[in-house]
Amino acid sequence: MPSLVSPPSLEEAAGRIGDGARPLAGGTDLVPLVRDELVAAETLVHVGPLLPRGVEAIESAPPNPERGHHRIGAGTTLAELEASGEIPAALREACRLAASPQLRSMGTLGGNLRQATRCWYWRLAFPCYLHGGDRCHAREGEHREHAIFGNDRCASAHPSDPAAALLALGARVVTNRRELPIEELYRLPSDDDRDVVALEDGELILHVDVPRPDVSTYLKAMDRKRFSFPLVGVAAARTPERTRIALSGAAPVPWLLATPEALDTATPLPGTAYKLDIARALVERALEALS
């Protein structure tokens, strides 16, 4: 079992991450992965108490101060966001529909954005593309819960509800090293890098800045009514400039749709074609809700 260290400062914690040391906040995803030897960790660096927590309203500069945004600490739990009346409805609903009450009370927003795929081949330690192999076992085998976009190398489906909501909202991620749009936090796996999250060793998410939309929503299709990962989730947010639509459970990363018609460019596998029908129905419902 890995050792656990609790550095006194965020700077020291970041300096200890890497070379077999992993950051630990709520631990709802990382601890089972370490236990099952899917993630190698000689040391767990407890960063949970050091991460910013809570929701802060920040007004934008002129000429549109009414737009503003909310700055959410990465250590804020999903349960806290679920109960928040300040944040946009899409994010609040995405947090409410994620996992069980017990997991939401422990799981942090930063950790949720970093969570690993639920692909059963990856979870069963098959030598798949994400594990460094040269093939995606899901493409050839059972893949009912897998991707309909971006699945030429890896057909895993990203499981985060809040990530899709934040993508539709046009959120920005602030780390201890940089600030970037949330779409740049993720990347499709490639031969050069199999990780779908573009964080470096020692780089920690500190805040997420969430613009205030005119209206937003998050809809989710699941195998069970509660406490299940998305078969398809649809987040939509409208501002005076545009409407953004993002999908969960549809690609190896949270997937931004340029337009509703972009669903026609999907590349479903034989066992995931039904997801496209669900996505079309949920996108239509989401846009109706915005109107």
Long-range contacts (C-beta under 8 A, 24 or more apart in sequence): 2-34, 2-41, 2-42, 2-43, 2-44, 3-42, 3-43, 3-44, 4-43, 4-44, 4-46, 5-43, 5-44, 5-45, 5-46, 6-46, 6-49, 7-45, 7-46, 7-47, 7-50, 9-50, 10-47, 10-50, 10-51, 10-176, 10-204, 10-206, 11-176, 13-45, 13-46, 13-47, 13-50, 13-204, 14-176, 14-202, 14-203, 14-204, 15-202, 16-43, 16-45, 17-45, 17-201, 17-202, 17-204, 18-201, 18-202, 19-201, 21-45, 23-47, 23-204, 24-48, 25-51, 25-74, 25-75, 25-108, 25-110, 25-111, 26-77, 26-106, 26-107, 26-108, 26-111, 27-106, 27-111, 28-99, 28-103, 28-106, 28-107, 28-111, 29-107, 29-111, 29-112, 29-114, 29-115, 29-116, 30-111, 33-116, 36-123, 36-125, 37-125, 38-116, 38-122, 38-123, 38-125, 39-116, 47-204, 48-75, 48-108, 49-75, 50-75, 51-75, 51-108, 51-110, 51-204, 51-206, 52-206, 52-207, 53-80, 54-80, 55-80, 55-81, 55-84, 55-86, 55-87, 57-86, 58-209, 67-211, 67-212, 67-239, 68-211, 68-212, 69-209, 69-210, 69-211, 69-212, 70-209, 70-210, 70-212, 71-207, 71-208, 71-209, 71-210, 72-109, 72-207, 72-208, 72-209, 72-210, 73-109, 73-206, 73-207, 74-108, 74-109, 74-110, 74-204, 74-205, 74-206, 74-207, 74-208, 75-108, 75-109, 75-110, 76-108, 76-109, 77-104, 77-105, 77-106, 77-107, 77-108, 77-109, 78-103, 78-104, 78-105, 78-107, 78-108, 78-109, 78-112, 78-162, 79-104, 79-105, 81-109, 81-162, 87-210, 88-165, 88-169, 88-210, 88-212, 88-213, 88-216, 88-237, 89-215, 89-216, 89-217, 89-218, 90-165, 90-168, 90-169, 90-213, 90-216, 90-217, 90-218, 90-235, 90-236, 90-237, 91-162, 91-165, 91-166, 91-169, 91-210, 91-216, 91-218, 93-165, 93-217, 93-218, 94-161, 94-162, 94-164, 94-165, 94-218, 94-220, 94-233, 94-235, 95-161, 95-162, 97-161, 97-218, 97-220, 97-222, 97-226, 97-233, 98-160, 98-161, 98-162, 99-227, 100-226, 100-227, 109-162, 109-208, 110-204, 110-205, 110-206, 110-208, 112-160, 112-162, 112-163, 113-160, 113-162, 113-163, 113-166, 113-173, 113-182, 113-185, 113-197, 113-205, 113-208, 114-197, 114-199, 114-205, 115-159, 115-160, 117-156, 117-157, 117-158, 117-159, 117-196, 117-252, 118-145, 118-156, 118-157, 118-159, 118-229, 119-145, 119-146, 119-155, 119-156, 119-157, 122-156, 128-154, 129-153, 129-154, 129-189, 129-194, 130-154, 130-156, 130-189, 130-194, 130-196, 131-194, 132-194, 138-269, 139-269, 142-271, 143-269, 143-271, 143-272, 144-271, 144-272, 145-229, 145-231, 145-249, 145-272, 146-269, 146-271, 146-272, 147-250, 147-251, 147-252, 147-269, 147-272, 148-250, 148-251, 148-266, 148-267, 148-268, 148-269, 148-272, 148-273, 148-275, 148-276, 148-279, 149-247, 149-250, 149-251, 149-255, 149-265, 149-266, 149-267, 150-188, 150-251, 150-252, 150-253, 150-255, 151-251, 151-252, 151-267, 151-269, 152-267, 153-188, 153-189, 153-190, 154-188, 154-189, 154-252, 155-252, 155-269, 155-272, 156-252, 157-249, 157-250, 157-251, 157-252, 158-186, 158-196, 158-248, 158-249, 158-250, 158-251, 158-252, 158-253, 158-254, 158-255, 159-229, 159-230, 159-248, 159-249, 160-248, 160-254, 161-218, 161-220, 161-230, 161-233, 161-248, 163-248, 163-254, 164-218, 164-230, 164-233, 164-234, 164-235, 164-246, 164-247, 164-248, 164-254, 164-255, 165-216, 165-218, 165-235, 165-246, 166-208, 166-210, 166-254, 167-235, 167-244, 167-246, 167-254, 167-255, 167-256, 168-216, 168-218, 168-235, 168-236, 168-237, 168-244, 168-245, 168-246, 168-256, 169-210, 169-211, 169-213, 169-216, 169-235, 169-237, 169-244, 170-211, 170-237, 170-239, 170-244, 171-208, 171-209, 171-210, 171-211, 172-208, 172-209, 173-205, 173-207, 173-208, 173-209, 174-205, 174-206, 174-207, 174-208, 174-209, 175-199, 175-203, 175-204, 175-205, 175-206, 176-202, 176-203, 176-204, 176-206, 177-203, 178-203, 182-208, 182-254, 183-254, 183-256, 186-253, 186-254, 187-253, 188-251, 188-252, 188-253, 189-252, 196-252, 196-253, 211-239, 213-237, 213-238, 213-239, 214-238, 214-239, 214-240, 215-289, 215-290, 216-290, 217-286, 217-289, 217-290, 218-286, 219-282, 219-285, 219-286, 219-289, 220-248, 220-282, 221-278, 221-282, 231-275, 231-278, 232-275, 232-278, 232-279, 232-282, 233-282, 234-279, 234-282, 234-283, 234-285, 234-286, 235-286, 236-283, 236-286, 236-287, 236-289, 236-290, 237-290, 238-290, 243-287, 243-290, 245-283, 245-286, 245-287, 247-279, 249-275, 250-275, 250-279, 257-283, 260-284, 260-287
